Amino acid sequence: MTENGWTRWPSREALGHEGLSQPRRLIAWAVRLMVLGMLLWGAFTTGSASGWKAVAGVGGALLAGLLAWAFYRATLRHLLLPALATLVMLQGLAILGQISGFRVPALAMWCGCGIAALERLPMAAALPAASVAFGSYGVVSDDAVLTTAVTGLGLALAGYTLRLDAEARGNAQRLLAQERAARAAEAESAALAERARIAREIHDVLAHSLSAQLVHLEAARLLVERGADREQILERVVAARGMARDGLAETRQALSALRGELTPLEDFLAQLVGEAPGAEVTITGERTYLSAEASQAVRRVAQEALTNVRKHAPGAEVRLRLEYGEHQVTLAVRDSGGSPGELTGAGGGYGLLGMRERAELLGGSLEAGPDEEGFVVTLKVPV
């Protein structure tokens, strides 16, 4: 036992009743009642105990129970001096009982003090206290020396065994509390991650829809400032209305995705390019299962890339290529380039940043930049 082990208290979990099974609680109370009954029995059955002496014996038994309860509370709060003081009073009460002729209750109190000290006190204090208690028991016992020694040793082993059992129970209680705390933290982390995912989905849907509407509404504003005819302005307004309708449909689709009701990725891309003039999609490789998050990332990147083409290179041809690999899925969106549109300066440039953050959260990557013809966006997400 290390030096710290000599001065270390048993844990509060070990000293308390929490974690005790119902049968063990019943046994503990049965032992207490048996000891108290033994004390009371000794007070009434002693031959010379009559009148006020019997009353004093009963009072002493009740006082012993009160001191035992005080010892329990003091050790539970790790108060050494009050705990030792109650032990001294209990042993003093045992001496009074021995002098007064209450021999059996006195022996029971000495044995109980020794066992309780070994079970509930730091070992540096438990050993001297138990030695005094068992020594007193040996002095007043009428049994043979060997019998008394074996009995004292057995009681000491019983007290130390109770200590080890209580420590094991306390360790189990602490581990259980730590496990519960870890599970609660894990559940909270999962809830926060799910909230972040929902917020990201809603943000991506609104950013795409509102950005597309902004393209057409800004174009309508420029046409109004230039005095364009009514048909041109109306065309842009109708397009903005269509984008709003599409945004509502995408919002519903995002909600379906959150519920795990996604349409096949190939069908989604085919529908997406079907609504974009001059766009085509090519799918290669053997279809591989994608998680809902990875599938949503591919969809959002495709949508954002097509929106950027309409904004920065209107009229350019767009080629989408989805390639299923063994370890990752790659989406490349390449446009043929063209004259900058009227809305090239519209928006804050957050689309690519959002797509890159989404890819990195999945352990993938996103690269965007010009190539020989126009502009290319390449997304890679792990399978």
C-alpha positions as CSV (number, residue, x, y, z in Angstrom):
1,M,0.0,0.0,0.0
2,T,1.4,3.4,-1.0
3,E,1.9,6.3,1.4
4,N,-1.2,8.0,0.0
5,G,-3.1,4.7,0.5
6,W,-2.5,5.0,4.3
7,T,-4.1,8.4,4.5
8,R,-6.8,8.1,1.8
9,W,-10.4,7.8,2.8
10,P,-12.7,5.3,1.2
11,S,-14.7,7.1,-1.5
12,R,-18.0,8.7,-0.6
13,E,-19.6,6.3,-3.1
14,A,-18.1,3.4,-1.1
15,L,-19.3,4.8,2.2
16,G,-22.8,5.6,1.1
17,H,-25.7,3.3,0.4
18,E,-26.2,4.2,-3.3
19,G,-25.7,1.3,-5.6
20,L,-26.5,-1.3,-3.0
21,S,-29.0,-3.9,-4.2
22,Q,-32.2,-4.5,-2.3
23,P,-31.1,-7.8,-0.8
24,R,-27.9,-6.2,0.5
25,R,-29.8,-3.3,2.0
26,L,-32.1,-5.8,3.8
27,I,-29.1,-7.8,5.1
28,A,-27.4,-4.6,6.3
29,W,-30.6,-3.5,8.2
30,A,-31.0,-7.0,9.6
31,V,-27.4,-6.9,11.0
32,R,-28.0,-3.5,12.6
33,L,-31.3,-4.6,14.2
34,M,-29.6,-7.8,15.4
35,V,-26.8,-5.8,17.1
36,L,-29.3,-3.4,18.6
37,G,-31.4,-6.3,19.8
38,M,-28.3,-7.9,21.3
39,L,-27.5,-4.8,23.2
40,L,-31.1,-4.5,24.5
41,W,-31.2,-8.2,25.3
42,G,-28.0,-7.8,27.3
43,A,-29.6,-4.9,29.2
44,F,-32.7,-6.9,30.2
45,T,-31.2,-10.4,30.8
46,T,-28.3,-9.5,33.0
47,G,-29.1,-11.0,36.4
48,S,-28.3,-7.9,38.3
49,A,-30.1,-5.6,35.9
50,S,-33.2,-4.4,37.6
51,G,-35.0,-1.1,38.2
52,W,-32.9,2.0,37.3
53,K,-30.0,-0.2,36.2
54,A,-32.1,-1.8,33.5
55,V,-33.3,1.6,32.4
56,A,-29.7,2.8,32.2
57,G,-28.9,-0.2,30.1
58,V,-31.6,0.5,27.6
59,G,-30.5,4.1,27.5
60,G,-26.9,3.0,26.9
61,A,-28.0,0.8,24.0
62,L,-30.0,3.6,22.4
63,L,-27.0,6.0,23.0
64,A,-24.8,3.4,21.3
65,G,-27.1,3.4,18.3
66,L,-27.1,7.2,18.1
67,L,-23.2,7.3,18.3
68,A,-23.0,4.7,15.6
69,W,-25.2,6.9,13.4
70,A,-23.0,9.9,14.1
71,F,-19.9,7.8,13.2
72,Y,-21.6,6.9,9.9
73,R,-22.4,10.6,9.1
74,A,-18.9,11.7,10.0
75,T,-17.1,9.1,7.9
76,L,-19.5,9.8,5.0
77,R,-18.4,13.5,5.1
78,H,-14.7,12.5,5.6
79,L,-14.5,14.2,9.0
80,L,-11.7,12.4,10.9
81,L,-11.8,14.0,14.3
82,P,-15.6,13.7,14.8
83,A,-15.4,10.1,13.6
84,L,-12.6,9.3,16.1
85,A,-14.4,11.1,18.8
86,T,-17.5,8.9,18.3
87,L,-15.4,5.8,18.4
88,V,-13.8,6.9,21.6
89,M,-17.3,7.5,23.1
90,L,-18.5,4.1,21.9
91,Q,-15.6,2.4,23.5
92,G,-16.0,4.4,26.7
93,L,-19.6,3.3,26.7
94,A,-18.4,-0.3,26.3
95,I,-16.1,0.1,29.3
96,L,-19.0,1.4,31.3
97,G,-21.2,-1.5,30.2
98,Q,-18.4,-3.9,31.2
99,I,-18.1,-2.3,34.6
100,S,-21.8,-2.3,35.1
101,G,-22.2,-5.9,34.3
102,F,-23.4,-5.6,30.7
103,R,-20.7,-7.9,29.4
104,V,-22.3,-9.1,26.1
105,P,-23.3,-5.6,24.9
106,A,-19.8,-4.4,25.8
107,L,-18.2,-7.1,23.7
108,A,-20.5,-6.4,20.8
109,M,-19.6,-2.7,20.9
110,W,-15.9,-3.4,20.9
111,C,-16.2,-5.8,18.0
112,G,-18.4,-3.3,16.1
113,C,-16.0,-0.5,16.7
114,G,-13.1,-2.5,15.3
115,I,-14.9,-3.7,12.2
116,A,-16.4,-0.2,11.5
117,A,-12.9,1.4,11.9
118,L,-11.4,-0.9,9.3
119,E,-14.3,-0.5,6.9
120,R,-14.7,3.3,7.0
121,L,-11.6,5.1,8.2
122,P,-8.3,5.8,6.5
123,M,-5.9,3.0,7.2
124,A,-3.5,5.2,9.2
125,A,-6.4,5.8,11.7
126,A,-8.2,2.5,11.2
127,L,-5.4,0.3,12.4
128,P,-4.8,1.9,15.8
129,A,-8.5,2.3,16.4
130,A,-9.2,-1.3,15.5
131,S,-6.3,-2.5,17.6
132,V,-7.6,-0.7,20.7
133,A,-11.1,-2.1,20.1
134,F,-10.0,-5.7,19.5
135,G,-7.4,-5.5,22.3
136,S,-10.1,-4.5,24.7
137,Y,-12.2,-7.4,23.5
138,G,-9.3,-9.8,24.1
139,V,-8.7,-8.5,27.6
140,V,-12.3,-9.0,28.8
141,S,-13.1,-12.1,26.9
142,D,-13.3,-15.3,28.9
143,D,-12.4,-17.6,26.0
144,A,-9.0,-19.3,25.6
145,V,-6.2,-17.1,24.3
146,L,-6.0,-18.9,20.9
147,T,-9.8,-18.7,20.5
148,T,-9.8,-15.0,21.3
149,A,-6.9,-14.3,18.9
150,V,-8.6,-16.3,16.1
151,T,-11.9,-14.5,16.7
152,G,-10.2,-11.1,16.7
153,L,-8.3,-11.9,13.5
154,G,-11.5,-13.1,11.9
155,L,-13.3,-9.9,12.8
156,A,-10.4,-7.8,11.5
157,L,-10.5,-9.7,8.2
158,A,-14.2,-9.2,8.1
159,G,-13.8,-5.5,8.5
160,Y,-11.1,-5.3,5.8
161,T,-13.2,-7.4,3.5
162,L,-16.1,-5.1,3.9
163,R,-13.8,-2.2,3.1
164,L,-12.6,-3.9,-0.1
165,D,-16.2,-4.7,-1.1
166,A,-17.3,-1.1,-0.5
167,E,-14.4,0.3,-2.5
168,A,-15.2,-2.0,-5.4
169,R,-18.8,-0.9,-5.3
170,G,-17.7,2.8,-5.1
171,N,-15.4,2.3,-8.2
172,A,-18.3,0.7,-10.0
173,Q,-20.6,3.7,-9.1
174,R,-17.9,6.2,-10.4
175,L,-17.4,4.3,-13.6
176,L,-21.2,4.1,-14.1
177,A,-21.5,7.9,-13.5
178,Q,-18.6,8.5,-16.0
179,E,-20.3,6.3,-18.5
180,R,-23.6,8.1,-18.2
181,A,-21.8,11.4,-18.5
182,A,-20.0,10.2,-21.6
183,R,-23.3,9.0,-23.1
184,A,-25.0,12.2,-22.3
185,A,-22.1,14.2,-23.9
186,E,-22.2,11.9,-27.0
187,A,-26.0,12.4,-27.3
188,E,-25.6,16.1,-27.0
189,S,-22.8,16.1,-29.6
190,A,-24.9,14.1,-32.0
191,A,-27.8,16.4,-31.5
192,L,-25.6,19.5,-32.2
193,A,-24.2,17.8,-35.3
194,E,-27.7,17.0,-36.5
195,R,-28.8,20.6,-35.9
196,A,-25.8,21.8,-37.8
197,R,-26.6,19.5,-40.7
198,I,-30.2,20.7,-40.8
199,A,-29.1,24.3,-40.6
200,R,-26.6,23.6,-43.4
201,E,-29.2,22.0,-45.6
202,I,-31.6,24.9,-45.1
203,H,-28.9,27.4,-45.8
204,D,-27.8,25.7,-49.0
205,V,-31.4,25.5,-50.3
206,L,-32.1,29.1,-49.5
207,A,-28.7,30.3,-50.8
208,H,-29.2,28.5,-54.1
209,S,-32.8,29.6,-54.6
210,L,-32.4,33.2,-53.5
211,S,-29.2,33.6,-55.5
212,A,-30.9,32.4,-58.6
213,Q,-33.8,34.7,-58.1
214,L,-31.4,37.6,-57.5
215,V,-29.8,36.9,-60.9
216,H,-33.1,37.4,-62.7
217,L,-34.4,40.2,-60.5
218,E,-31.2,42.1,-60.9
219,A,-31.4,41.6,-64.7
220,A,-34.9,42.9,-64.6
221,R,-33.7,46.0,-62.7
222,L,-31.0,46.6,-65.3
223,L,-33.5,46.2,-68.1
224,V,-35.8,48.7,-66.5
225,E,-33.0,51.2,-66.1
226,R,-32.1,50.8,-69.7
227,G,-35.7,51.3,-70.9
228,A,-36.0,47.7,-72.3
229,D,-39.3,46.6,-73.7
230,R,-41.9,45.0,-71.5
231,E,-41.5,41.5,-72.8
232,Q,-37.8,41.4,-71.8
233,I,-38.6,42.6,-68.3
234,L,-41.5,40.2,-68.0
235,E,-39.3,37.3,-69.1
236,R,-36.9,38.0,-66.2
237,V,-39.7,38.4,-63.7
238,V,-41.3,35.1,-64.8
239,A,-37.9,33.4,-64.5
240,A,-37.5,34.7,-61.0
241,R,-40.9,33.4,-60.1
242,G,-39.9,30.0,-61.5
243,M,-36.8,30.1,-59.4
244,A,-38.9,30.8,-56.3
245,R,-41.2,27.8,-57.2
246,D,-38.1,25.7,-57.7
247,G,-36.7,26.9,-54.4
248,L,-39.9,25.7,-52.7
249,A,-39.6,22.3,-54.4
250,E,-35.9,22.1,-53.3
251,T,-36.9,23.0,-49.7
252,R,-39.4,20.1,-49.7
253,Q,-36.7,17.9,-51.2
254,A,-34.3,18.9,-48.4
255,L,-36.9,18.0,-45.8
256,S,-37.4,14.6,-47.6
257,A,-33.6,14.2,-47.5
258,L,-33.6,14.8,-43.8
259,R,-36.1,12.1,-43.4
260,G,-34.0,9.8,-45.6
261,E,-36.3,10.0,-48.6
262,L,-33.9,11.0,-51.4
263,T,-34.5,10.4,-55.1
264,P,-31.6,8.6,-56.9
265,L,-28.7,10.9,-57.6
266,E,-28.6,10.1,-61.3
267,D,-32.2,11.1,-61.7
268,F,-31.6,14.3,-59.8
269,L,-28.7,15.3,-62.1
270,A,-30.6,14.4,-65.2
271,Q,-33.5,16.6,-64.1
272,L,-31.1,19.4,-63.2
273,V,-29.4,19.5,-66.6
274,G,-32.8,19.1,-68.3
275,E,-33.8,22.5,-66.8
276,A,-30.5,24.1,-67.9
277,P,-30.2,24.8,-71.6
278,G,-26.8,23.7,-73.1
279,A,-26.0,21.3,-70.2
280,E,-25.4,17.6,-70.3
281,V,-24.5,14.9,-67.8
282,T,-22.3,11.8,-68.1
283,I,-22.2,9.1,-65.5
284,T,-19.4,6.5,-65.4
285,G,-18.3,3.7,-63.1
286,E,-20.3,1.2,-61.1
287,R,-22.9,2.8,-59.0
288,T,-21.9,2.9,-55.3
289,Y,-23.8,3.5,-52.2
290,L,-23.5,7.1,-50.9
291,S,-24.5,8.3,-47.5
292,A,-27.3,10.9,-47.3
293,E,-24.8,13.6,-46.5
294,A,-22.4,12.7,-49.4
295,S,-25.4,12.5,-51.8
296,Q,-26.6,15.9,-50.7
297,A,-23.2,17.4,-51.1
298,V,-23.0,16.2,-54.8
299,R,-26.5,17.7,-55.4
300,R,-25.7,21.0,-53.8
301,V,-22.4,21.4,-55.6
302,A,-24.1,20.7,-58.9
303,Q,-26.8,23.2,-58.3
304,E,-24.4,25.9,-57.1
305,A,-22.0,25.3,-60.1
306,L,-24.9,25.7,-62.6
307,T,-26.1,28.8,-60.8
308,N,-22.6,30.3,-61.1
309,V,-22.5,29.5,-64.8
310,R,-25.8,31.3,-65.4
311,K,-24.5,34.2,-63.4
312,H,-20.9,34.6,-64.7
313,A,-21.0,32.9,-68.2
314,P,-24.6,33.0,-69.5
315,G,-25.1,30.9,-72.6
316,A,-22.0,28.7,-72.0
317,E,-22.3,25.0,-72.5
318,V,-22.0,23.0,-69.3
319,R,-20.8,19.4,-69.0
320,L,-21.4,17.4,-65.7
321,R,-19.4,14.3,-65.2
322,L,-20.2,11.9,-62.3
323,E,-17.6,9.2,-61.8
324,Y,-18.1,6.4,-59.3
325,G,-14.7,5.1,-58.1
326,E,-13.7,2.4,-55.7
327,H,-13.0,4.7,-52.8
328,Q,-14.6,8.0,-53.8
329,V,-17.1,9.7,-56.1
330,T,-16.0,12.6,-58.3
331,L,-18.3,15.3,-59.7
332,A,-16.8,17.6,-62.3
333,V,-18.8,20.6,-63.6
334,R,-17.0,22.3,-66.6
335,D,-18.3,25.2,-68.7
336,S,-17.1,26.3,-72.1
337,G,-16.6,29.9,-71.0
338,G,-18.2,33.0,-72.4
339,S,-18.6,36.7,-72.0
340,P,-19.1,37.8,-68.4
341,G,-22.8,38.3,-67.7
342,E,-24.4,41.5,-66.5
343,L,-24.6,40.0,-63.0
344,T,-20.9,38.9,-62.7
345,G,-20.5,41.2,-59.7
346,A,-23.6,40.0,-57.9
347,G,-23.3,37.9,-54.8
348,G,-20.6,37.8,-52.2
349,G,-18.6,34.9,-53.4
350,Y,-19.7,32.6,-50.6
351,G,-21.0,29.8,-52.8
352,L,-17.6,28.1,-53.4
353,L,-16.6,28.6,-49.8
354,G,-19.8,26.9,-48.6
355,M,-19.3,24.0,-51.1
356,R,-15.7,23.6,-49.9
357,E,-16.7,23.5,-46.2
358,R,-19.4,20.9,-47.0
359,A,-16.9,18.7,-48.8
360,E,-14.3,19.0,-46.0
361,L,-16.8,18.0,-43.4
362,L,-17.3,14.7,-45.2
363,G,-13.5,14.1,-45.5
364,G,-13.5,15.1,-49.2
365,S,-12.2,18.1,-51.2
366,L,-13.4,20.7,-53.7
367,E,-11.3,22.5,-56.3
368,A,-12.5,25.3,-58.5
369,G,-10.6,27.4,-61.1
370,P,-10.2,28.2,-64.8
371,D,-9.0,25.6,-67.3
372,E,-8.3,25.8,-71.0
373,E,-11.9,26.5,-72.0
374,G,-13.7,28.1,-69.2
375,F,-14.2,27.2,-65.5
376,V,-14.3,23.8,-63.7
377,V,-15.5,22.8,-60.3
378,T,-14.4,19.3,-59.1
379,L,-15.8,17.7,-56.0
380,K,-14.5,14.5,-54.4
381,V,-16.3,12.7,-51.6
382,P,-15.3,9.4,-50.0
383,V,-17.6,6.4,-50.5
